[in-house]
Amino acid sequence: MSITAFGLNCTLKSGDAPSSTQKLLDQLLEAIAGHGATTGSARVADYDVKPGVSADEGDGDQWPELRKRIMDAEILVVATPIWMGHPSSIAQRVLERLDAVLGEIDDDGVYPTFGKVAVAAVVGNEDGAHHVCAQLYQGLTDVGFTIPGGSPPYWVGEAMGSVDYKDLKQTPDKVAETIATIASNAVHLARVLQAQPYPKPKRGDG
Protein backbone atom coordinates (compact mmCIF):
# COMPACT_ATOMS: atom_id res chain seq x y z
CA MET A 1 0.00 0.00 0.00
CA SER A 2 1.36 3.41 -0.95
CA ILE A 3 1.50 6.01 1.82
CA THR A 4 2.02 9.73 1.31
CA ALA A 5 2.92 12.16 4.10
CA PHE A 6 2.58 15.92 3.69
CA GLY A 7 4.09 18.40 6.13
CA LEU A 8 3.06 21.99 6.80
CA ASN A 9 5.78 24.23 8.21
CA CYS A 10 3.93 26.89 10.19
CA THR A 11 6.97 29.07 10.88
CA LEU A 12 6.42 32.81 10.60
CA LYS A 13 9.45 33.02 8.31
CA SER A 14 8.88 32.97 4.56
CA GLY A 15 11.19 32.02 1.74
CA ASP A 16 14.51 30.35 2.47
CA ALA A 17 15.04 31.92 5.90
CA PRO A 18 16.64 29.36 8.25
CA SER A 19 13.91 27.65 10.27
CA SER A 20 14.20 25.40 13.30
CA THR A 21 10.67 24.24 12.54
CA GLN A 22 11.78 23.16 9.06
CA LYS A 23 14.72 21.24 10.52
CA LEU A 24 12.48 19.21 12.84
CA LEU A 25 9.86 18.74 10.12
CA ASP A 26 12.50 17.51 7.66
CA GLN A 27 13.86 15.06 10.23
CA LEU A 28 10.40 13.65 10.90
CA LEU A 29 9.52 13.37 7.21
CA GLU A 30 12.85 11.64 6.56
CA ALA A 31 12.02 9.11 9.28
CA ILE A 32 8.57 8.57 7.78
CA ALA A 33 10.12 8.09 4.35
CA GLY A 34 12.32 5.41 5.89
CA HIS A 35 9.16 3.31 6.24
CA GLY A 36 8.44 3.46 2.52
CA ALA A 37 6.27 6.56 2.44
CA THR A 38 6.45 9.35 -0.12
CA THR A 39 6.88 12.75 1.54
CA GLY A 40 6.64 16.42 0.75
CA SER A 41 6.18 19.70 2.59
CA ALA A 42 5.28 23.35 2.19
CA ARG A 43 6.04 26.49 4.14
CA VAL A 44 2.63 28.05 4.70
CA ALA A 45 4.06 31.57 4.99
CA ASP A 46 4.96 31.35 1.29
CA TYR A 47 1.28 31.05 0.39
CA ASP A 48 -1.52 33.59 0.51
CA VAL A 49 -3.82 31.77 2.90
CA LYS A 50 -6.84 33.98 3.52
CA PRO A 51 -8.55 34.15 6.90
CA GLY A 52 -11.80 32.22 7.04
CA VAL A 53 -13.32 28.81 7.62
CA SER A 54 -14.30 27.73 4.11
CA ALA A 55 -12.43 25.49 1.67
CA ASP A 56 -11.86 28.44 -0.69
CA GLU A 57 -12.08 32.10 0.34
CA GLY A 58 -11.59 33.29 -3.27
CA ASP A 59 -9.72 36.44 -4.32
CA GLY A 60 -6.38 34.70 -4.84
CA ASP A 61 -6.68 32.42 -1.83
CA GLN A 62 -3.98 29.73 -2.10
CA TRP A 63 -5.32 27.49 0.65
CA PRO A 64 -7.05 25.20 -1.90
CA GLU A 65 -3.62 24.22 -3.26
CA LEU A 66 -2.41 23.22 0.19
CA ARG A 67 -5.72 21.60 1.05
CA LYS A 68 -5.53 19.36 -2.00
CA ARG A 69 -2.12 18.11 -0.90
CA ILE A 70 -3.49 17.46 2.59
CA MET A 71 -6.46 15.51 1.21
CA ASP A 72 -4.24 13.55 -1.19
CA ALA A 73 -2.01 12.39 1.69
CA GLU A 74 -2.57 9.68 4.28
CA ILE A 75 -0.44 11.46 6.91
CA LEU A 76 -0.47 15.16 7.77
CA VAL A 77 2.40 16.65 9.79
CA VAL A 78 1.77 20.07 11.31
CA ALA A 79 5.02 21.64 12.53
CA THR A 80 4.96 24.88 14.47
CA PRO A 81 7.16 27.08 16.61
CA ILE A 82 5.94 28.25 20.01
CA TRP A 83 5.03 31.92 20.20
CA MET A 84 3.77 33.46 23.44
CA GLY A 85 3.12 29.94 24.71
CA HIS A 86 0.84 29.06 21.77
CA PRO A 87 1.11 27.61 18.25
CA SER A 88 2.07 30.20 15.66
CA SER A 89 -0.71 32.32 14.16
CA ILE A 90 -0.13 30.43 10.91
CA ALA A 91 -0.76 27.08 12.61
CA GLN A 92 -3.95 28.52 14.07
CA ARG A 93 -5.02 29.64 10.61
CA VAL A 94 -4.41 26.12 9.26
CA LEU A 95 -6.76 24.75 11.93
CA GLU A 96 -9.34 27.42 11.13
CA ARG A 97 -9.26 26.60 7.43
CA LEU A 98 -9.56 22.87 8.17
CA ASP A 99 -12.84 23.68 9.94
CA ALA A 100 -14.46 23.53 6.48
CA VAL A 101 -14.23 19.73 6.74
CA LEU A 102 -17.11 19.81 9.23
CA GLY A 103 -19.39 21.06 6.47
CA GLU A 104 -18.40 18.12 4.25
CA ILE A 105 -19.48 15.27 6.53
CA ASP A 106 -21.69 12.99 4.42
CA ASP A 107 -25.19 11.78 5.22
CA ASP A 108 -23.75 8.70 6.93
CA GLY A 109 -21.66 10.81 9.30
CA VAL A 110 -18.36 10.05 7.58
CA TYR A 111 -15.76 12.83 7.59
CA PRO A 112 -13.65 13.23 4.42
CA THR A 113 -10.60 13.07 6.72
CA PHE A 114 -11.49 9.73 8.31
CA GLY A 115 -8.61 7.36 7.69
CA LYS A 116 -6.03 10.14 7.72
CA VAL A 117 -3.32 10.35 10.38
CA ALA A 118 -2.03 13.60 11.90
CA VAL A 119 1.22 14.27 13.76
CA ALA A 120 2.43 17.45 15.42
CA ALA A 121 6.02 18.67 15.74
CA VAL A 122 6.95 21.65 17.92
CA VAL A 123 10.05 23.77 18.50
CA GLY A 124 10.66 26.79 20.70
CA ASN A 125 12.92 28.48 23.21
CA GLU A 126 10.45 28.38 26.06
CA ASP A 127 8.38 25.77 27.85
CA GLY A 128 4.91 24.99 26.55
CA ALA A 129 5.36 22.20 24.00
CA HIS A 130 2.77 19.95 25.66
CA HIS A 131 0.24 22.78 25.68
CA VAL A 132 0.88 23.55 22.01
CA CYS A 133 0.60 19.88 21.01
CA ALA A 134 -2.66 19.61 22.94
CA GLN A 135 -4.09 22.57 21.02
CA LEU A 136 -3.05 21.13 17.66
CA TYR A 137 -4.27 17.61 18.41
CA GLN A 138 -7.63 18.78 19.72
CA GLY A 139 -8.26 20.75 16.54
CA LEU A 140 -7.05 17.96 14.25
CA THR A 141 -9.17 15.27 15.93
CA ASP A 142 -12.19 17.58 15.83
CA VAL A 143 -11.98 17.61 12.04
CA GLY A 144 -11.53 13.85 11.71
CA PHE A 145 -7.80 13.06 11.81
CA THR A 146 -6.52 10.11 13.85
CA ILE A 147 -3.53 10.56 16.18
CA PRO A 148 -0.95 7.76 16.52
CA GLY A 149 0.25 6.62 19.93
CA GLY A 150 3.44 8.14 21.27
CA SER A 151 4.70 11.57 22.21
CA PRO A 152 4.96 14.09 19.37
CA PRO A 153 8.53 15.22 18.74
CA TYR A 154 9.40 18.55 20.28
CA TRP A 155 12.37 20.56 21.47
CA VAL A 156 12.43 23.53 23.81
CA GLY A 157 15.57 25.32 24.82
CA GLU A 158 16.48 27.11 28.02
CA ALA A 159 14.01 29.80 29.04
CA MET A 160 15.21 33.19 27.77
CA GLY A 161 18.03 31.35 26.00
CA SER A 162 19.66 32.19 22.68
CA VAL A 163 20.15 28.73 21.13
CA ASP A 164 17.69 27.61 18.43
CA TYR A 165 17.05 24.03 17.41
CA LYS A 166 18.55 24.68 13.98
CA ASP A 167 21.80 25.68 15.68
CA LEU A 168 22.28 22.38 17.52
CA LYS A 169 25.26 20.42 16.24
CA GLN A 170 23.59 17.11 17.08
CA THR A 171 19.98 16.06 17.57
CA PRO A 172 19.37 15.20 21.26
CA ASP A 173 18.93 11.47 21.79
CA LYS A 174 15.42 11.78 23.21
CA VAL A 175 14.27 13.89 20.27
CA ALA A 176 15.74 11.39 17.80
CA GLU A 177 14.06 8.50 19.64
CA THR A 178 10.71 10.29 19.62
CA ILE A 179 11.00 11.05 15.91
CA ALA A 180 11.71 7.39 15.16
CA THR A 181 8.79 6.16 17.29
CA ILE A 182 6.15 8.55 16.00
CA ALA A 183 7.25 8.05 12.38
CA SER A 184 6.91 4.29 12.70
CA ASN A 185 3.55 4.53 14.49
CA ALA A 186 2.16 7.09 12.03
CA VAL A 187 2.96 4.97 8.98
CA HIS A 188 1.66 1.81 10.68
CA LEU A 189 -1.59 3.51 11.66
CA ALA A 190 -2.04 4.96 8.16
CA ARG A 191 -1.63 1.48 6.66
CA VAL A 192 -4.10 -0.02 9.15
CA LEU A 193 -6.72 2.63 8.34
CA GLN A 194 -6.06 2.24 4.63
CA ALA A 195 -6.63 -1.51 4.81
CA GLN A 196 -9.56 -1.30 7.21
CA PRO A 197 -11.35 2.07 7.07
CA TYR A 198 -13.59 3.28 9.85
CA PRO A 199 -17.13 1.84 9.51
CA LYS A 200 -20.07 4.12 8.86
CA PRO A 201 -21.46 5.37 12.18
CA LYS A 202 -24.66 3.64 13.30
CA ARG A 203 -27.39 6.20 13.61
CA GLY A 204 -30.25 5.86 16.07
CA ASP A 205 -33.88 6.09 14.98
CA GLY A 206 -34.62 9.06 17.15
N, C-alpha and C positions, 0 to 999 in steps of 0.2 A: 504494500500500500504506500502510495506517495504521500509525503507530509510536507507542507510548506509552512514556514514560520515567518512572520512579518513583524519587524520591530519599529516602534515609533519613539524617536528621541525627542523628548519634550524639554530639552534645554532652551534657555532664553536666547542662546547665541545662534545666529544664522550663518550661512555660508560655511567656510572651512575653519572657523575659529576653533581652537583646541577645546575639547569638551570632555570632562570626566565622565559625564553621562554616556557619551558615545563610546568611550573606552570600555565601560562596564557592559553596555549593550552589545558591543562587538564580541567581547569575551563570551557572553551568554549565547549569542547566536552561533559562534564558532563551536561551542560545546553542543548545541542542538544539532548543528550540521554533522557533528561527529557520530550522530545516531542515524544518519542517512537522510536527514531532512534538507530541503532546499530553503535557503534563507535570503532575506533582503531587508532593508530598512530605509527609513526616510527621516529627515530632520524637519519636524513640523514647522519650525520657524521659517523655513524656506518656502512655505506655501501660504497663500492667502486664505486662511480658514476663517470664515465669517462667524460672528457670534450668532447663536440661535440653537434650536433644538430639532431642526428638520434635516432630512437627508441632503437637501440642496437649497441653500439660501439665495441662489442666483447672483447676478451682478458680479461675475468673475470668481465666485466662490470655488476654491480648489479642494474643498473637503471631499466631494464625490470621487476624486481621483484616489485619495487616500482610503476612503471608505471601500472602494472596489477592491483594493489590495488587502484590506482587512477581511472582507467577506470571501475573498478567494483563498485565504489561508486557513489552515487548521489550528495554528497557534498564533496568538497575538502577544507581543511583548511590549509593555508600556514602561519606558525608562524615564525617570524624572529626577532632577535635583530637588533638594529641600530648600524652600525659600520661606522665611518667617515661620518655620515649623510646619509648613504645608507643602503639598505638591506644587509644582510651578503652575502659573496661570495657564500655560499652554496645555498641561496635563488636564487641568480642570475643564478647559474648553473641549478637549477630546472626549471627556466623559459626557459633557453637555450635548455634543453632537451625536454621540452614540445613543442618546435618549430617544432618538427617532425610531430605534428598533422596537420600542414599546408600541408604536403605532402600526407595526408590521406583523404582529402576532396573528396567526391564522385562526380560522374558526374553530380549530381543534385545540387551540391554546399552545401551539408550537411556535417558539421564537425562531427567527431566522438564524440566530447565533447558537442555538442548541447544537451540541456536538463540537463546539469550538473551545479551545483551551486558552486561558489567559495567565500571563506571568508578569509580575512587577519586578523592577530593578531600580534601586534608589541610591543616590550618592549625595553627600553633603558634608559640611564642616561643622555641623552641630548635631546634637541628639534629636531624635524624632523620627527615625526610620520606620519604627513599628507603627507609629501613628499615620505616617504617610502611606505605608503599605495597606493599612486598614481602610483608609479612605479610597484608595484605588480599587481594592478588592471588593469592597461593598458596592461601588458603582458598577464594576464589571459583572459581578454576579447578578445585580439587579436587571441588567440588560441581556442576561442569558448565557454568559460565559461560564465555563467550569474551571475551578482552580485546582491544580495538582497539589498533592501533599508535599510538605517540606517548606522550610523557611525561604522566602524570596531573597535573592542576593542583595546585599547592601553594604555600604561602607560609609562610616562617619568618622571624621577626624576629630582632633582635640578641639574642644570649645574655644572659640576665638582664635583658633590656630590659622596658620598660613599655608599649610600643605594641602594640595588638592589630590584627588585620587589619580588623576592623569600624571601627576608628578612622582608617584611611587615607582621605585626602581624594580620592585617585585610585588606581585599580587600576594596579599596576606593568605596564609594557608587556609584559614577558616572561610575566607571569601571564595577561594578556589574550590574548596570542598562543597560549598553551598551551590556554586555555579554548576558543578558536575552533577549534584543530586537533583536539582530542580530541572536541569536540561533533560536528564534521563527520564524523570517522572513526567515531564510535560509531553515528551514524544510518546512515551508509553500510553499515557492517558488519551492523547489524540488518536492513537491507533485503536485503542479499545472503543472509543466513541465512534470512530469511523466504521469499525466492524460491527458494532452493536449500538445503533443510535438510541437515544432516549425514546421510550414509547409515547404515544399520544396520551395526554392526560385524560383520565376518566372523569367525565363530568356528571354531576348529580342531576336528578330530574327537577329539583326545585331551584 
